């Protein structure tokens, strides 16, 4: 085999692998929804178990019937508390679909913060651009932010952006402190820092930038909930993240 033929064959193989990866991501992976379960022994001895459901980064489109159906099934988990860490929509027309998806969770106590894609929709981009830079804030169409807030509050969930709320869950006092999206430069966690006599202190934010995480740790927050990384915007087979779209180390995201 001459060098030219060998080079062309190699290029074809690379192109086929690339096309296969794109096809897998566009056809299979985008509908491979996952529920991950973690048991964290951090309550006082003898305390009742608290089941928390964390939802994040739905980026919902009105036509995504499979995603809507999957989210609706989460109600069967019968959680004690809901935490929604934002990026709910990818288009304004999906607001009724968001209401339909989350309806089975209405009435369960919960909190939420917003992400950049609760303000502006995403814009088409090359996924590989995440490898060289943190993708800029949403620059697509404006989204109905106030309507999103009204909808989530109608479910009985509290907005904890730059706020702190307290709950009694199965005999345990829980305080939740949150801040706005660091990916938008809107975070100001020090506004909610301070002493607490709650049994459990939780932190909530959208994008887990180290600045915010460090502030929460300094505030003696015991468990932090965040979204944004998508388990790695670009991954190797097996879910090994190549980027987190923030300054969180890649070995701390997987999906």
C-alpha positions in Angstrom: 0.0 0.0 0.0 1.5 3.3 -1.0 1.7 6.2 1.5 -1.1 8.2 -0.3 -3.5 5.3 -0.1 -2.6 4.6 3.5 -3.2 8.3 4.4 -6.6 8.4 2.7 -7.7 5.2 4.4 -6.6 6.7 7.8 -8.6 9.8 7.0 -11.7 7.8 6.2 -11.4 5.9 9.4 -11.1 9.1 11.4 -14.0 10.6 9.6 -16.1 7.5 10.2 -15.3 7.5 13.9 -16.1 11.2 14.1 -19.4 10.7 12.4 -20.2 7.8 14.7 -19.5 9.9 17.8 -21.7 12.7 16.5 -24.5 10.3 15.6 -24.3 8.7 19.0 -24.5 12.0 20.8 -27.3 13.4 18.6 -29.5 10.2 18.4 -28.7 8.0 21.4 -27.0 10.0 24.2 -29.4 12.9 24.1 -32.2 10.6 25.1 -30.2 8.4 27.6 -31.6 10.0 30.7 -30.2 8.8 33.9 -31.2 8.8 37.6 -28.2 8.6 39.9 -28.7 7.7 43.5 -26.4 8.6 46.4 -26.7 7.7 50.0 -24.9 10.2 52.2 -24.6 9.4 55.9 -24.6 12.9 57.4 -27.7 13.1 59.6 -27.7 12.8 63.4 -27.9 9.2 64.7 -31.5 8.1 64.8 -32.7 10.7 62.4 -35.2 9.7 59.7 -33.9 9.5 56.2 -34.5 12.5 54.0 -34.9 11.9 50.3 -33.8 14.8 48.1 -34.4 15.0 44.4 -32.0 17.2 42.5 -33.0 18.3 39.0 -30.9 20.4 36.7 -30.1 21.4 33.1 -33.2 20.1 31.4 -32.7 22.6 28.5 -36.2 21.7 27.5 -37.6 22.0 24.0 -41.4 21.8 23.5 -41.1 18.8 21.1 -39.1 16.6 23.6 -41.8 14.2 24.5 -39.4 11.5 25.8 -37.7 13.9 28.1 -41.0 15.3 29.4 -42.3 11.8 30.1 -39.1 10.8 31.9 -39.1 13.8 34.2 -42.8 13.2 35.0 -41.9 9.7 36.2 -39.6 11.2 38.9 -42.7 11.9 41.0 -42.9 8.1 41.7 -39.7 8.5 43.8 -41.8 10.3 46.4 -39.0 12.7 47.4 -39.2 14.8 50.6 -37.5 17.8 49.1 -36.8 19.2 45.6 -33.7 21.1 44.5 -33.8 22.6 40.9 -30.5 24.2 39.9 -31.6 25.9 36.7 -31.2 25.9 32.9 -34.8 24.7 32.5 -35.5 25.9 29.0 -33.9 26.1 25.5 -36.8 28.0 23.9 -39.7 30.1 25.1 -42.3 27.9 23.6 -41.3 25.1 26.0 -42.7 26.8 29.1 -46.0 24.7 29.0 -43.9 21.6 28.5 -41.9 22.5 31.6 -45.1 22.8 33.6 -46.3 19.4 32.3 -42.9 17.7 33.1 -42.7 19.0 36.6 -46.4 18.8 37.6 -46.1 15.5 39.4 -43.6 17.2 41.8 -45.9 20.1 42.6 -46.6 20.5 46.3 -43.4 18.9 47.5 -41.3 21.4 49.4 -38.3 22.7 47.4 -36.0 25.4 46.2 -34.6 26.6 42.9 -31.9 28.9 41.4 -31.7 30.0 37.8 -29.0 29.3 35.2 -28.0 31.4 32.1 -30.4 29.4 30.0 -33.3 30.6 32.1 -32.6 34.1 30.7 -31.4 33.6 27.2 -31.7 30.5 25.0 -28.6 28.7 23.8 -27.1 29.4 20.4 -25.7 26.9 17.9 -22.0 26.1 18.7 -19.3 23.6 18.0 -19.2 21.3 21.0 -15.4 21.1 20.6 -15.2 24.8 21.4 -15.7 23.9 25.0 -12.2 22.4 25.0 -10.6 25.8 24.5 -12.8 28.2 26.3 -15.7 28.4 28.8 -18.7 28.9 26.5 -20.0 32.5 26.8 -23.3 33.3 28.5 -26.5 32.5 26.5 -26.7 34.7 23.5 -29.9 33.3 21.9 -33.4 34.5 22.2 -34.7 36.0 25.4 -36.6 33.5 27.6 -39.6 34.2 29.8 -37.6 34.4 33.0 -40.3 35.8 35.2 -42.8 33.2 34.0 -40.3 30.4 34.8 -40.0 31.9 38.4 -43.7 32.1 38.7 -44.2 28.5 37.6 -41.6 27.1 40.0 -43.0 29.2 42.8 -46.5 27.9 42.0 -45.2 24.4 42.8 -44.4 25.6 46.3 -40.6 26.0 45.7 -38.6 28.9 47.0 -36.2 31.0 45.0 -32.9 30.9 47.0 -30.8 33.2 44.8 -29.0 35.4 47.3 -31.4 34.0 49.9 -31.7 31.5 52.7 -34.7 29.5 53.7 -35.4 27.0 56.5 -37.4 23.8 56.5 -38.4 21.0 58.9 -38.0 17.7 57.0 -38.8 14.5 58.9 -37.8 16.0 62.2 -34.6 17.5 60.9 -34.2 21.3 60.6 -32.6 22.1 57.2 -31.4 25.5 56.1 -30.8 26.1 52.4 -28.5 29.0 51.1 -28.2 29.8 47.5 -26.6 32.3 45.1 -27.1 33.4 41.5 -25.3 32.0 38.5 -21.5 32.4 38.6 -21.3 31.6 34.9 -23.1 34.9 34.4 -20.9 36.7 37.0 -24.1 37.2 39.1 -23.0 35.3 42.2 -22.8 37.1 45.5 -22.8 34.3 48.1 -21.4 36.4 51.0 -24.9 38.1 51.2 -26.2 34.9 52.8 -23.2 33.8 54.9 -23.4 33.6 58.7 -24.2 31.4 61.6 -27.0 28.8 61.7 -28.5 26.6 64.3 -30.1 24.2 61.8 -29.3 20.5 61.9 -28.2 20.5 58.3 -26.9 23.3 56.1 -27.2 23.0 52.3 -25.8 25.2 49.5 -27.4 25.6 46.1 -26.0 27.2 42.9 -26.2 26.7 39.2 -22.5 26.6 38.0 -20.0 25.1 40.5 -17.2 27.7 40.1 -14.5 27.2 42.7 -15.0 30.7 44.1 -18.6 29.9 45.1 -17.7 26.4 46.3 -14.9 27.8 48.5 -17.2 30.4 49.9 -19.8 27.8 50.8 -17.2 25.6 52.4 -15.9 28.5 54.4 -19.5 29.1 55.5 -19.5 25.5 56.8 -22.1 24.3 54.3 -22.3 20.5 54.6 -23.6 19.6 51.2 -23.6 21.6 47.9 -25.9 21.1 44.9 -25.0 22.4 41.5 -25.6 21.7 37.8 -24.2 23.2 34.7 -21.3 20.8 33.9 -23.6 18.2 32.1 -21.1 15.6 33.4 -18.6 17.1 31.0 -19.7 19.0 27.9 -17.4 16.8 25.8 -16.6 13.3 27.1 -14.5 10.3 26.2 -16.2 6.9 26.0 -17.1 5.8 29.5 -18.2 9.3 30.5 -14.7 10.7 31.2 -15.1 14.5 31.0 -12.8 16.6 28.9 -14.3 19.9 30.0 -16.7 21.2 32.7 -17.4 24.6 31.1 -16.2 26.3 34.3 -13.1 26.1 36.5 -14.1 22.8 38.2 -11.5 20.1 37.6 -12.6 17.6 34.9 -12.1 14.7 37.3 -15.0 16.0 39.4 -17.5 15.7 36.5 -18.6 12.6 34.8 -21.5 11.7 32.6 
